[in-house]
Amino acid sequence: MPPIVTELPVAGPGHGPYAITVGPDGALWCTLVHAGAIVRLTADGDLRRHELDDPACGPALITAGPDGALWFTRMRDHRVGRLAPDGTTASWGVPAAGPYGITAGPDGALWFTEMATDRIGRITTDGEVSHVDLPGTGGLPSMIVTGPDDALWFTLNQAHAVGRVTTDGAVDVHPLPTAGAAPVGITCGTDGALWFVEIGAGQLGRITVDGEVREYPLPDRSARPHAIAADPAGGCWFTQWGGNRVGHVTADGRIEEYALPTPASEPHGIVVAPDGVVWVALETGSVARLAR
């Protein structure tokens, strides 16, 4: 049975809902990449907006931190930000880094990608920043997630590869079989592997902790898959930015797709809430809810 899709407006034209996550408080938190703000949305429709100190800072990816706050990257003013549920904000500079992806690490710190410097960054909850170099990749590190092996796994968009870094800084790079794959989103699946999307090739990918890669072409190779989130019930959900769809892939690679009601809504970030409801950030100004 296909999910019932509803769309909830959360921002004005041009504000750009981009990434979305479930916060420690159980609410949905969504970045507005073009407006320098973050919105909080509850399942019953309560909407609150938190303006950041620079409207042009470009809040991109967001994640729940180990300290009960939301942590996010500010890719345009090169900072990592923290937003407490009560609205208190703080940020720390990472000069000329272009921070993008961010995730809570297994060591109690936040780990993030640096698109402009080819590094992986680490920030403690009290703001101490360090870096791991990715020598020679030229890869444009994009999204990042903690894997089942307690290492950090990330996509290298321009190196067409998936990388792995341990908490003590050891780096491995796994090239993908498909030329021009350009991976972006990545998640830790319930099957013990990492799943990712190839925006350039119109494919999904799965990589084991041993580095074995398998790819799954989408029915529409021009769909430009962008983000992916593990489904606690099995498989993963993913967005198709170019196809205006949301898809689901099972652990054995079977793909189902669902069209969004509004044409050209630009689906980007995606998260699966604990109750199994799927939430998607639509850059044109809304959040989509998919429930069965």
C-alpha positions as CSV (number, residue, x, y, z in Angstrom):
1,M,0.0,0.0,0.0
2,P,1.5,3.4,-1.0
3,P,2.0,6.0,1.7
4,I,-0.4,8.9,2.1
5,V,1.6,12.1,1.3
6,T,0.8,15.5,2.8
7,E,2.7,18.7,2.5
8,L,3.0,21.3,5.3
9,P,4.3,24.8,4.4
10,V,7.1,25.8,6.8
11,A,8.8,28.7,5.0
12,G,8.4,31.5,2.5
13,P,9.4,31.4,-1.2
14,G,13.1,31.2,-1.6
15,H,13.9,30.2,2.0
16,G,14.9,26.7,1.1
17,P,14.0,23.9,3.5
18,Y,17.0,21.7,3.0
19,A,17.9,19.1,5.7
20,I,15.7,17.6,8.3
21,T,16.2,15.5,11.5
22,V,14.5,14.3,14.6
23,G,15.7,16.2,17.6
24,P,16.3,14.9,21.1
25,D,13.0,16.5,22.0
26,G,11.1,14.3,19.4
27,A,10.3,17.3,17.2
28,L,11.4,17.8,13.6
29,W,14.2,20.3,13.0
30,C,14.7,21.6,9.4
31,T,17.4,24.0,8.0
32,L,16.4,26.9,5.8
33,V,19.5,27.1,3.6
34,H,18.7,30.3,1.9
35,A,17.3,32.2,4.8
36,G,19.8,31.6,7.6
37,A,17.2,30.0,9.9
38,I,16.1,26.7,11.4
39,V,12.5,25.7,12.0
40,R,11.1,23.3,14.6
41,L,7.9,21.3,13.6
42,T,5.9,18.9,15.8
43,A,3.7,16.1,14.5
44,D,0.6,18.1,15.5
45,G,1.7,21.1,13.4
46,D,3.2,23.5,15.9
47,L,5.9,25.5,14.0
48,R,8.6,27.7,15.5
49,R,11.4,29.5,13.7
50,H,14.8,30.3,15.0
51,E,16.7,33.0,13.1
52,L,20.5,32.7,13.1
53,D,22.9,35.6,13.5
54,D,23.7,35.8,9.7
55,P,20.9,35.4,7.2
56,A,23.5,34.4,4.6
57,C,25.3,31.7,6.6
58,G,23.8,28.8,4.7
59,P,22.7,26.3,7.3
60,A,23.0,22.9,5.5
61,L,23.0,19.6,7.3
62,I,21.7,19.1,10.9
63,T,21.9,16.3,13.4
64,A,21.0,15.6,17.0
65,G,24.0,15.9,19.3
66,P,25.0,13.9,22.3
67,D,24.3,16.9,24.5
68,G,20.6,17.3,23.9
69,A,21.1,20.1,21.3
70,L,21.0,20.3,17.5
71,W,24.3,20.7,15.6
72,F,24.5,22.0,12.1
73,T,26.9,23.2,9.4
74,R,27.0,26.8,8.1
75,M,28.6,26.2,4.8
76,R,28.6,29.8,3.5
77,D,30.2,31.5,6.5
78,H,32.4,28.5,7.4
79,R,31.1,27.7,10.9
80,V,29.6,24.9,12.8
81,G,26.5,25.8,14.8
82,R,24.7,24.6,17.9
83,L,21.0,25.2,18.7
84,A,19.5,24.2,22.0
85,P,15.8,23.3,22.2
86,D,15.2,26.6,24.1
87,G,16.5,28.6,21.1
88,T,20.0,29.4,22.5
89,T,22.6,29.4,19.7
90,A,26.4,29.3,19.4
91,S,28.8,28.7,16.6
92,W,32.5,28.0,16.0
93,G,34.6,29.0,13.0
94,V,36.3,26.6,10.6
95,P,38.0,29.1,8.2
96,A,37.5,28.5,4.5
97,A,36.4,24.9,5.1
98,G,32.9,24.9,3.6
99,P,31.4,22.5,6.2
100,Y,28.5,20.5,4.9
101,G,27.7,17.0,6.3
102,I,27.6,16.4,10.0
103,T,26.9,13.5,12.4
104,A,27.2,12.5,16.0
105,G,30.3,10.3,16.3
106,P,30.8,7.3,18.5
107,D,33.3,9.2,20.7
108,G,30.8,11.9,22.0
109,A,32.0,14.5,19.4
110,L,30.4,15.8,16.2
111,W,32.1,14.9,12.9
112,F,31.7,17.0,9.7
113,T,32.9,17.2,6.2
114,E,34.9,20.1,4.8
115,M,34.0,20.5,1.1
116,A,36.5,23.3,0.5
117,T,39.6,21.8,2.1
118,D,39.3,18.0,1.6
119,R,39.3,17.3,5.3
120,I,37.0,15.7,7.8
121,G,36.5,17.9,10.9
122,R,35.7,17.0,14.5
123,I,34.2,19.3,17.1
124,T,33.6,18.5,20.8
125,T,30.5,19.7,22.5
126,D,32.6,22.5,24.2
127,G,33.8,23.7,20.8
128,E,37.3,22.2,20.4
129,V,37.9,21.7,16.6
130,S,40.4,19.3,15.0
131,H,40.8,17.9,11.5
132,V,41.7,14.8,9.5
133,D,43.3,15.4,6.1
134,L,42.2,13.4,3.1
135,P,45.5,13.6,1.1
136,G,45.3,13.4,-2.6
137,T,41.6,12.7,-3.0
138,G,40.4,16.1,-4.3
139,G,37.1,14.5,-3.5
140,L,34.6,17.1,-2.2
141,P,33.6,15.2,0.9
142,S,29.8,15.5,1.3
143,M,27.6,13.7,3.8
144,I,28.9,11.6,6.7
145,V,27.5,9.0,9.1
146,T,28.7,6.8,11.9
147,G,28.9,3.2,10.7
148,P,28.2,-0.1,12.5
149,D,32.0,-0.5,13.1
150,D,32.2,2.8,15.1
151,A,34.1,4.5,12.2
152,L,32.9,7.5,10.3
153,W,31.8,6.9,6.7
154,F,31.4,9.7,4.1
155,T,30.9,10.3,0.4
156,L,33.5,11.8,-1.8
157,N,31.4,13.4,-4.5
158,Q,34.1,14.3,-7.0
159,A,36.3,11.4,-6.3
160,H,33.3,9.1,-7.0
161,A,34.2,7.1,-3.9
162,V,33.1,6.3,-0.3
163,G,35.6,7.0,2.5
164,R,36.1,5.8,6.0
165,V,37.9,7.4,8.9
166,T,38.4,6.0,12.4
167,T,38.2,8.1,15.5
168,D,42.1,8.0,15.7
169,G,42.4,9.4,12.1
170,A,43.1,6.4,9.9
171,V,41.6,6.9,6.4
172,D,40.5,4.4,3.8
173,V,39.0,5.3,0.4
174,H,36.8,2.9,-1.6
175,P,36.4,3.9,-5.3
176,L,33.0,3.1,-6.8
177,P,32.5,0.9,-9.9
178,T,30.5,3.5,-11.9
179,A,32.3,6.4,-13.4
180,G,30.7,9.7,-12.6
181,A,28.7,8.3,-9.7
182,A,29.0,11.5,-7.6
183,P,27.7,10.1,-4.3
184,V,26.1,12.5,-1.9
185,G,23.8,11.1,0.9
186,I,24.8,8.2,3.1
187,T,23.2,6.3,6.0
188,C,23.8,3.3,8.2
189,G,21.3,0.6,7.2
190,T,19.6,-1.8,9.5
191,D,21.4,-4.6,7.7
192,G,24.8,-3.7,9.0
193,A,26.0,-2.0,5.8
194,L,26.2,1.6,4.6
195,W,23.7,2.8,1.9
196,F,24.4,5.8,-0.3
197,V,23.0,7.6,-3.3
198,E,24.8,8.4,-6.6
199,I,23.4,11.7,-7.8
200,G,25.4,11.6,-11.0
201,A,24.6,8.1,-12.0
202,G,21.0,7.8,-10.9
203,Q,21.8,4.8,-8.6
204,L,21.8,3.6,-5.1
205,G,24.8,1.9,-3.5
206,R,25.5,-0.4,-0.6
207,I,29.0,-0.9,0.9
208,T,29.9,-3.4,3.6
209,V,32.4,-2.6,6.3
210,D,34.8,-4.8,4.4
211,G,34.5,-2.5,1.4
212,E,32.3,-4.7,-0.9
213,V,30.2,-2.4,-3.1
214,R,27.0,-3.2,-4.9
215,E,25.0,-0.7,-7.0
216,Y,21.3,-0.5,-7.9
217,P,20.2,1.5,-10.9
218,L,17.0,3.6,-10.4
219,P,14.2,3.2,-13.0
220,D,14.8,6.9,-13.9
221,R,18.6,7.4,-14.2
222,S,18.1,11.1,-14.4
223,A,16.3,11.3,-11.0
224,R,19.3,12.8,-9.2
225,P,18.9,11.0,-5.8
226,H,20.2,13.3,-3.0
227,A,19.7,12.1,0.5
228,I,19.0,8.7,2.2
229,A,17.8,7.6,5.6
230,A,17.6,4.1,7.2
231,D,14.1,2.7,7.8
232,P,13.9,1.0,11.2
233,A,11.5,-1.5,9.7
234,G,14.1,-2.4,7.1
235,G,15.6,-0.9,3.9
236,C,16.1,2.8,3.3
237,W,14.1,5.8,2.1
238,F,15.7,8.3,-0.3
239,T,14.9,11.5,-2.2
240,Q,14.9,12.1,-5.9
241,W,15.7,15.7,-6.4
242,G,15.4,15.6,-10.2
243,G,12.5,13.2,-10.3
244,N,10.2,14.9,-7.7
245,R,9.8,11.5,-5.9
246,V,10.6,9.7,-2.7
247,G,11.8,6.1,-3.0
248,H,12.2,3.1,-0.8
249,V,14.8,0.3,-1.3
250,T,14.7,-3.0,0.5
251,A,17.8,-4.8,1.8
252,D,17.9,-6.9,-1.3
253,G,17.6,-3.9,-3.7
254,R,14.0,-3.8,-4.6
255,I,12.9,-0.2,-5.3
256,E,9.5,1.5,-5.0
257,E,8.9,5.1,-5.8
258,Y,6.2,7.6,-4.8
259,A,5.5,10.9,-6.6
260,L,5.1,14.1,-4.6
261,P,1.9,16.1,-5.0
262,T,3.5,19.4,-5.9
263,P,5.5,19.6,-9.2
264,A,9.2,20.5,-9.0
265,S,9.1,20.6,-5.2
266,E,12.9,19.8,-5.0
267,P,13.0,17.1,-2.3
268,H,16.3,17.2,-0.4
269,G,16.7,16.0,3.2
270,I,14.9,13.0,4.6
271,V,14.4,11.4,8.0
272,V,12.4,8.5,9.4
273,A,10.8,9.3,12.7
274,P,10.6,6.7,15.5
275,D,6.9,6.1,14.6
276,G,7.9,5.1,11.1
277,V,6.6,8.3,9.5
278,V,8.9,9.7,6.8
279,W,9.6,13.4,6.6
280,V,11.1,15.2,3.6
281,A,12.4,18.8,3.3
282,L,11.2,20.3,0.0
283,E,13.4,23.3,-1.0
284,T,10.4,25.1,-2.5
285,G,9.1,25.8,1.0
286,S,7.4,22.8,2.6
287,V,7.9,19.6,4.5
288,A,6.3,16.4,3.1
289,R,4.9,13.7,5.4
290,L,4.6,10.1,4.2
291,A,2.6,7.7,6.4
292,R,0.9,4.4,5.7
